[in-house]
Amino acid sequence: MQNILQPMLKRDFHPGISGLYALTPDDSNTAELLRKVRLAFTGGARILQYRNKIASRALQREQAGALSDLCNEFSALLIINDDVKLAQQVNAHGVHLGGTDGSIAEARTLLGVDKLIGVSCYNQLSLALEAANQGADYIAFGSFFASTVKPGAVHADLDLLRQARRELALPIVAIGGINVQNGSELLAAGAHALAVISAVFSAPDIELAAKQFANLNYYQ
């Protein structure tokens, strides 16, 4: 990958950050979690973020390691939420940082130039521009719709996506209350990937739900 560039030239665009970006539900049952993720992969998901806010450190290590093997089986990307050291331990493809999860520079030092670093920018384009200039590989905006996972999340709108698409040469991930219907609006406005938890993993048919998301037009 290239070194940090001038404003709005950014790092190399990573083609892998496109399509259905599945986030794991909080689940203490590793076998059940793997079953659900396998169904999502069978349906077409090729990016997985491991996020488990209720697990102990030992369980996180167990689950992330098992998911790493499963991602390799499906040639899928594994991104670890918040935890750079865990990403390093399981040789994940990258890490996703929130607003209080440490700096991009620190993550790059630990993970190396070949790993992906994503950054949550909420509803602020200025944060996205700063993250891009610091070497982020993709950015995420949201919440675009009411979310049961984060009901108090700040609201982002479609105009933000349109402006970000004009000013950033990085993949843009949309998150927050997304389903197949409103996901199409986000893609039309400029999102490259849709980050989804409930609409896939709480669906009665996980494989079908993932397939419906995977079949949307991600190249508008």
N, C-alpha and C positions, 0 to 999 in steps of 0.2 A: 504494500500500500504506500501511497505517497505520504510525504510529510505534510504538516499543516500548511494550508494555502492562504491566499488573501481572502478577504471577506467575500462570501457568496460564490467563490469558486469551489471550495469545499474539498472533501476527500473523494476518492473514486466511488462512483455509484455502485452499490452492491445489489446485483440482480436477484439475489436470494430473498431479499426483503420485499416480497410481493405475494399477494393472495391471502389466504386464510392464515392468520397468526393466532394460534390457539393458546390460551392461558389455562394452566391447570387449576381445577377447583381445589379448595382445602379438603384434603382427604387423608386420614391417618392410616388407611388400609392400602398398603403399597400394591398388593395384587389387584385390587379393584381399580386403583388409579391407572395401573398399566393396562388393564382391560379397556378402560375408557379411552385412553390415549391411542391404543392400537386401533380401536374403531374409528377414531378421528383421522388417523393416518390412512386407514383403508379408504375412508371417504375422500381423501385428497389433501388434508392438511400437510404442509411441509415445513412449517415453523412452529416450534413449541417453546413457550416460556414457562419454566418451572417456578411456581409461586405457591408457597404453602405457609400461611401466617400462623397456623396452629401447631405445626410440627416442632418437635425438639430438634436440637442440632444434629443428634445422631440419626433421627428419622429423615431429616432433610438430606443428609449425606447418603443414606440408603436409597432414598427415592431418586435423587438426582443421578446417582450412579446407574441405577436400573433404567432410568429414562435415557441416559446417554447411550446405553447399549441399544435400546429400542429405536432411538433416533438414527443411529448408525445403520440399523437393519432397514429402515425406510429411506435412507439418504435424506433425512430431515435435519434442520438446524435446531440445536438446543441452546436457548438463551436462559440464563439464570437471573431471576429477579433480585435486585438489590445487593447481592453477595458476591463480591469479586473473588474472595478466597475460595468459596464453594465452586465457582465457575472454574477456577484454576485446578482445584482438586479432582474434579470429574472430567477435565479436559473438554468442557463445553465449548460451543462455537462462539460464545460471547456472553455479555452481561447487559442487563438493563438497569439504568440508574434513575432513581427518583430525585427530587429536589434536595434531599438530605442524605444521599447515599454515597457521598464522597466525590472526588473530582475525576474528570475524564483523564487527566494526566496521570493520576495515581493508578487508575484502572489500566491504562495503557502500559505503564511500567510493569505492573504485575502480570498482565496477560500477554503482552507482546503485540507486534504490529499486525499479526495475521488474524486476530480475534475481533469480533464485532462488539461495538459499544453503542447501545441505544440510550436515549435520554428522554425522559418525560418532560415536556414543555408546557403541559396543561393548556392554557388558552392564551399564551404569550409568544408572539412571533419573535420578540427580542431575545427570549431565552433560547429559541431555536437557532437564531443567527449566531449567538454566542457559542452554543454547543457545537455548531458546525465549524466555527473558526478554531475551536479547541480540539477538533479531531473526531467528533462523533461520526458514526457510520450511518445512523438513521435517527430520526426524531419521532416522538409520539405526541399527539394532541388529544385532548378530551377532558371531560366527558361531553360527548355530543348529544346524548339522550339520557334520560333518567336511568340510573344504574342501581340494581338491587345489591350489587357487591360494594359500591361506594356511593351511597345515597346522598352524601354531602359534598360530592366532588364539584369543583368549579365547572361552569358551562362553557363550552367552546362552540362556535358557530361555523357554518359553511363558508362564510367569507374568509375566515382565517385559513381554511384549506386552500382556497383560491389564491390568496395572497402568498401563502407559503410555497405553493407550486410555482408561482412566478419568480420567487426570490431565492429559492433553495434548489440546489442540485443534489439533494439527498432523498432517499426513500422516506415517505411520510406514512406513519401508521396512525390510524384513527381508532379510538377506544371509547367505550362507555355506552351501555344500553343498546348495542348494535344487534339488529336482526337482518334477515335476508332482504327485507323490503327497504328499510332505511339505509342499509349498507350500500345499496345502489346509488343513493343520493350522495353519499360520502365519496364514492369512487368517481362519480361524475364531477364532483367539486375538486378532486385532485389527490385523494388518498391512493397510495399504492398497495396498502395492506389493511386488513380489518382485524383488530384484536378483539377476540371474543372468548368469553367464559361460559356464561349461562346458556346462551342460545345454541351452543353445541353440547356442552357436558351435562346440562339439565334437560336436554331434549329426550323424548321417549325413544327415538332412534338416532343415536349419536352418529353413526355412519352416514345416514341419509342427511342429517343436518350439516355435517361437514361437507358432503358432496354438493349440497345446494349452495353453500358459501364458495366452495372451490370453483363452481361453474359460473360465478359472476364474471363480468367483464372487468378485468384488472388492468387493462391496457388502454384506457380512454385518454 
